[in-house]
Amino acid sequence: MAASFLQFFEAISQISIWQHVTRLGSASLLFPIITLTVVVLWRSNQQLAVRIFIPALITVITMTLISKIMFLGWGIGIASIDFTGISGHTVLATAVLPILCSWIISPIHGRFRYLGEFIGLLLALDVGLSRIILGAHSSSEVFAGWIFGLIVCGITLNALKRPIQIPNYFRYIAFSFIFMINLSTTNYLPTHDWEIKLALMLSGHEVTFTRRHA
């Protein structure tokens, strides 16, 4: 049964859609979206949400970076659950996409009030799955990313006033970022390379630790 399960994941990993889905959690795509979201919320009289969102997001990003540096530089992880560091793509997607989708669909009331958050959470769930399917992270690392991301988006969404009044052109700008996803180009931030360089610099080692050392 385990072999069949592995074959299943190997088969679906060949589907190019997962390469696109995983880009939804990339820093190069989400950092501009984060900036846009902060601007939109601030101009929409959502200052409290912004004051919660920014420090919370910085905190989880810092924790994610520390968890990766500790393993890359010193091999500190949890071998029993195959944990070598929190999934950064999953953290960013889960923290940002529900909030983004929330203000995109904010004028909708009644039973559709939480449609945006739900869509954002589904996208974040897919990003996490893509990291597992593509072999970039283990399930424990993705699960940790979901938890930390949910904390950020949860406390931020709870602070939002309803409805969010924003100009329509902001929504079009947000959607335009999604079309930046293009696998044929290399216009993405090499965050993993930066993490490796930082880990080597801090640890003084010549090579980083890998899962084989866990």
Steps between C-alpha positions, in 0.01 A plus 500: 500500500787736582651428158169579330472825693851597393424416138189716520698803614769435240233493230325821597834674553549481126196722444631848418208668680675440831800698378265794446309452824818503708587843354201642690710469814819651359645805673550682170127481427366551851726782619347744245156366594579552869598860426181554300289341775651723766434810287143394428418424862656822625314715248179313585511605864629161612798631697448256787517203263820638346660550843423136580586355159847647451664397831326161495623431147854615581499271805400185311737577212781539753409173670489326162842633407648400838363146469662463158832655601524275805475192283705619204778631722501260794273208403249583773165347408259226602596182318205298633252714306734596215506866606782721371330839503161667459376526140537865405273473195225354716540764771479791256212355300295420811571833667438719195261341249191480728542867588555596136194308384301646788538861387463407133150365573428729796187673361317167502277456805271238649582135452788588263673716758777250563535379142826688451662354810390151396645538150825633645525209741440251218779660299731485802408134552593430138831680538587282798403185312711609205807527726448139611423370151801673348726362773598842635367436851371223722145490632615611848673808356193592297270443797712736709476757220122471495476547878719811511335646192154439643593683817604808302199510269262405780589785736515744209161402356353523848617861519347600165197725494221405261462585220834613356439793266771512235524623139442231239833563330679364806328167438617497140857569610483208745377264231775617265765370739367147453584520130864558591527124552715379211717192520700597191664794675729531798371826644450350843693580815761230575397488865624143552845594372505792742403269786787265412753784485379638834513158664855438379612846609355463850607139557842525340446170320596441139185306409147498635323211666244306297226249580757223467666631817170512694 
